[in-house]
Amino acid sequence: MIRRNKWRTSLPAHLNNEINELIRRVAVYREAYKKSSDVKIAQLFCIVAELNKDIKFINKRLAEIERDVKNIKRILLKIAEAFREK
């Protein structure tokens, strides 16, 4: 059967590019997932792990940004209060 990757031709180009990028990112684990009895599933798990790593990083950065915004707000409120007192 030659229909193997035909479904990907139905995807928008940008989505196909994203899939290719994920496959490139997990290529570093190729030796590991090639040892699996189901290489495709093992490759998908590697992709999920990489995406999970990205999510954790984004959540950490978001928490830092939220903390910084809260601090800026606190400082601005103090400045506004100081101007009101004058």
C-alpha positions as a Markdown table, in Angstrom:
| # | Residue | x | y | z |
|---|---|---|---|---|
| 1 | Met | 0.0 | 0.0 | 0.0 |
| 2 | Ile | 1.4 | 3.4 | -1.0 |
| 3 | Arg | -1.2 | 5.4 | 1.1 |
| 4 | Arg | 1.2 | 5.5 | 4.0 |
| 5 | Asn | 1.7 | 9.3 | 4.3 |
| 6 | Lys | -1.1 | 10.4 | 1.9 |
| 7 | Trp | -3.1 | 11.9 | 4.8 |
| 8 | Arg | -0.4 | 14.5 | 5.4 |
| 9 | Thr | -0.9 | 15.9 | 1.9 |
| 10 | Ser | -4.4 | 16.9 | 3.1 |
| 11 | Leu | -3.0 | 19.0 | 5.9 |
| 12 | Pro | -2.2 | 22.7 | 5.6 |
| 13 | Ala | 1.4 | 23.4 | 4.8 |
| 14 | His | 2.1 | 25.1 | 8.2 |
| 15 | Leu | 0.8 | 22.1 | 10.1 |
| 16 | Asn | 2.9 | 19.7 | 8.0 |
| 17 | Asn | 5.9 | 21.9 | 8.8 |
| 18 | Glu | 5.1 | 21.7 | 12.5 |
| 19 | Ile | 4.9 | 17.9 | 12.3 |
| 20 | Asn | 8.3 | 17.8 | 10.5 |
| 21 | Glu | 9.9 | 20.0 | 13.1 |
| 22 | Leu | 8.7 | 17.7 | 15.9 |
| 23 | Ile | 10.0 | 14.7 | 14.1 |
| 24 | Arg | 13.4 | 16.5 | 13.7 |
| 25 | Arg | 13.4 | 17.4 | 17.4 |
| 26 | Val | 12.9 | 13.8 | 18.6 |
| 27 | Ala | 15.5 | 12.4 | 16.1 |
| 28 | Val | 18.0 | 12.6 | 18.9 |
| 29 | Tyr | 16.1 | 9.7 | 20.6 |
| 30 | Arg | 16.1 | 7.6 | 17.4 |
| 31 | Glu | 18.3 | 4.9 | 18.8 |
| 32 | Ala | 15.9 | 4.5 | 21.7 |
| 33 | Tyr | 12.6 | 4.4 | 19.8 |
| 34 | Lys | 14.1 | 2.2 | 17.1 |
| 35 | Lys | 14.4 | -0.5 | 19.8 |
| 36 | Ser | 10.7 | -0.5 | 20.4 |
| 37 | Ser | 8.4 | -3.1 | 19.2 |
| 38 | Asp | 6.2 | -0.3 | 17.9 |
| 39 | Val | 8.5 | 2.4 | 16.6 |
| 40 | Lys | 5.8 | 4.9 | 15.6 |
| 41 | Ile | 4.2 | 4.8 | 19.0 |
| 42 | Ala | 7.5 | 5.2 | 20.7 |
| 43 | Gln | 8.3 | 8.2 | 18.5 |
| 44 | Leu | 5.0 | 9.7 | 19.4 |
| 45 | Phe | 5.7 | 9.3 | 23.1 |
| 46 | Cys | 9.0 | 11.0 | 22.5 |
| 47 | Ile | 7.2 | 13.9 | 20.8 |
| 48 | Val | 4.7 | 14.1 | 23.7 |
| 49 | Ala | 7.6 | 14.2 | 26.2 |
| 50 | Glu | 9.3 | 17.1 | 24.2 |
| 51 | Leu | 6.0 | 19.0 | 24.1 |
| 52 | Asn | 5.5 | 18.4 | 27.8 |
| 53 | Lys | 9.0 | 19.9 | 28.4 |
| 54 | Asp | 8.0 | 22.9 | 26.4 |
| 55 | Ile | 4.8 | 23.3 | 28.4 |
| 56 | Lys | 6.7 | 23.2 | 31.7 |
| 57 | Phe | 9.1 | 25.8 | 30.4 |
| 58 | Ile | 6.3 | 28.1 | 29.2 |
| 59 | Asn | 4.5 | 27.7 | 32.6 |
| 60 | Lys | 7.6 | 28.6 | 34.5 |
| 61 | Arg | 8.2 | 31.7 | 32.4 |
| 62 | Leu | 4.6 | 32.7 | 32.7 |
| 63 | Ala | 4.8 | 32.4 | 36.5 |
| 64 | Glu | 7.9 | 34.6 | 36.4 |
| 65 | Ile | 6.2 | 37.2 | 34.2 |
| 66 | Glu | 3.1 | 37.2 | 36.4 |
| 67 | Arg | 5.3 | 37.7 | 39.5 |
| 68 | Asp | 7.1 | 40.6 | 37.7 |
| 69 | Val | 3.8 | 42.2 | 36.6 |
| 70 | Lys | 2.5 | 41.9 | 40.2 |
| 71 | Asn | 5.6 | 43.6 | 41.5 |
| 72 | Ile | 5.4 | 46.4 | 38.9 |
| 73 | Lys | 1.7 | 46.9 | 39.8 |
| 74 | Arg | 2.7 | 47.2 | 43.5 |
| 75 | Ile | 5.4 | 49.7 | 42.7 |
| 76 | Leu | 3.1 | 51.8 | 40.5 |
| 77 | Leu | 0.4 | 51.8 | 43.2 |
| 78 | Lys | 3.0 | 53.1 | 45.7 |
| 79 | Ile | 4.1 | 55.8 | 43.3 |
| 80 | Ala | 0.4 | 56.8 | 42.6 |
| 81 | Glu | -0.2 | 57.0 | 46.4 |
| 82 | Ala | 2.8 | 59.2 | 46.9 |
| 83 | Phe | 1.6 | 61.6 | 44.2 |
| 84 | Arg | -1.9 | 61.7 | 45.8 |
| 85 | Glu | -0.4 | 62.7 | 49.1 |
| 86 | Lys | 1.5 | 65.7 | 47.6 |
